[in-house]
Amino acid sequence: VMGSNLALNIADKGFEVAVFNRTYAKTEDFLAKNSGYKNLKGFETMADFVGALKKPRKVLVLVQAGAPTDSTIAQLAEVMEPEDIIVDTGNAHFRDQTKRAEELEKKGLRFLGMGISGGEEGARKGPAFFPGGTLSVWEDIRHIIEAASAKAEDGRPCATMNGKGGAGSCVKMYHNAGEYAILQIWGEVHAILQGWGVPREEQGRLLEEWKTKQGGEHPNFLSSYMLDITVEVVKASDTADAGGADDGSALIAKTMDMIGSKGTGLWSVQEALGAGVPAPSLAEAVLARQMSMCRPERLANSKVFQPKADSPKYSPEELKEMSEDLFWSAALSIIASYAQMFQCLRELDRQFDFGLNLPATIATFRAGCILQGYLLSPMTKAFEKDPNLPSLMNAFEKELGENFGRFKRCMANVLSKTNTAVPVMAASMNYILTMHSENVPSAQCVALQRDVFGRHGFKRLDKEGAFNAQWKELQ
């Protein structure tokens, strides 16, 4: 559906579009359903498809990532000619895209790795694009991609060249890692409200209000696509179409608590660890999905031990104050997650020499994609004003200063009064605490522990150099 929707999107912009599918019956069905398009043609064989394209040919590949992508690219390479362009739009690892580019360029072909965000609906109406590779290739397809892209509030297309090699796919990987974290944060908000005994109708009303809620000096502070879909999920009733019954009961209560994933979040965390960039919120979002998939183990464990929790009754006034704490807990967790995401991109840009323009990249998230929301505008402006900003969190100094106490109070309440697990929110709070600390006492302790058992040495605050202390034998 993603491929067919993008084809229609591009055709709507006046371009001549050729389509090919491994199963010709699907191509025929697609053409029949869209017979009103005179600039849309379908072909039964790869050779006929490629032969119909104007030189230099431009082919967008929208198939499942991994082996299907490799197979499709190999088939295209057999029938395409030097200077033709292959654009892989799948959720690929940026290292794989660099290899593909090198292999195809040896054959005289040109390649671009270009992530797409926005899902099926975005592909049809205008998604965000994240290209990376050789600049000349981007210039040859830029007019098509910018026409098909979403447009931000200032009219700028949500598509920019992110840099050399696998830069575009690297950006898409971390876009997805941020998506993992923020979706999990909103899931934790729902879980906290449920733990406080807030009915789903009231949850829906509260979250609906948050779409337009002022956050400090910012209007609509948490307004975003991911909040929108959270509201829909919380409010949704079961239906026969969803496999249940049209009985008005909560769909969320009947949904299996297992979260699938396709690899980009895991890759992002692995790369962050390898690059030495702390990204605990991104990592915990991946781990939360992995723990959700261990349902048989969780069910077995729950028969042995279930932690006790209070079941306090809260007055409307108490819930109002607790909800304000929760609002800021979500907001600061989201900002911390974005901060980690951008730090990862910065470090990988340094290591792989992508040539990333971070403000321009962030600006492409503002519309059409899953991450779109109000916060991306002040984030873009912050990095435009100071590209060397040590951390995104510094751009929200006022919000942090005035509301971090609320965050801590909320987490204390949740952990002491409920059995609600909040892995990403807790990781975000610890990230903020640690990354704003002049001194980390636990790190001082562990540094000396390593010297005791392994003579690994330690550094001192009061003088330069590496040191060992004399320790008594303990074994």
Beta strands, then each sheet from edge to edge (+ up, - down):
strand 1: 17-20
strand 2: 40-43
strand 3: 58-61
strand 4: 85-88
strand 5: 110-117
strand 6: 128-133
strand 7: 458-459
strand 8: 466-467
sheet 1: 1+ 2+
sheet 2: 3+ 4+ 5+ 6-
sheet 3: 7+ 8-
end
